[in-house]
Amino acid sequence: MKHENGFTLVELMITVAVAAILATVAVPSMTNFIKKQRLKNAAEFVYGKLQFARTEAIKQSKVIFVRFSNGANGGWSFGIGDNSTACAAGALSGCTVMTLVNNTSMAIPYVFSGAEFPDTTLAANFALSPSDLARFEPARGTAKNGSVTVSSEAGEIQIRVSTLGRILICSPAGSNKVGGYRDCPST
């Protein structure tokens, strides 16, 4: 009796059918996972830059501003600068910080775009006029309190700044909660 190795056509068709069923179940889950990761990455990016602005205010002993701007088609951006009028909404190219580089004072631009984070939106609300402007003081990094909300279909994450300059990242309880973040304290 001859023994042949290989698969029959029926075995191969069953394997392909099982793989197709698994793929139809996995693709929507993967899409949701990607959207949630984009949201988390965007929020962590903004959080890190706010921490940077606070650190620069303390390090350079001067007021540092962070200006948030929403553009066309849902895009968002923000800039960090030491001059609130030069760093204006719609003209974020003026967002610079004077820094010593090799004993030479240079205006270093700090402008960041949300283009890397498609399908995310950003809303800033600070206790200044205009409300899209965060301000960090050189004395212990204190700030005007406010928050930045980053959201998408996957949920909502808030970055809150207290008057003491403490920067907190959290997700509001409820249907927009994003796992991995603590609940936002009530204000």
Buried (B, 14 or more C-beta within 10 A) or exposed (E): EEEEEEEEEEEEEEEEEEEEEEEEEEEEEEEEEEBBEBBBBBBBBBBEBBBBBBEBBBEBEBBBBBBBBBBEEEBBBBBBBBBBEBBBBEEBEBBBBEBEEEEEEEBEBBBBBBEEBEBBBBBBBBBBEEBBBBBBBBEEBBBBBBBBBBBBEBBBBBBBBBEEBEBBBBBBEEEBBBEEBEEBEEE
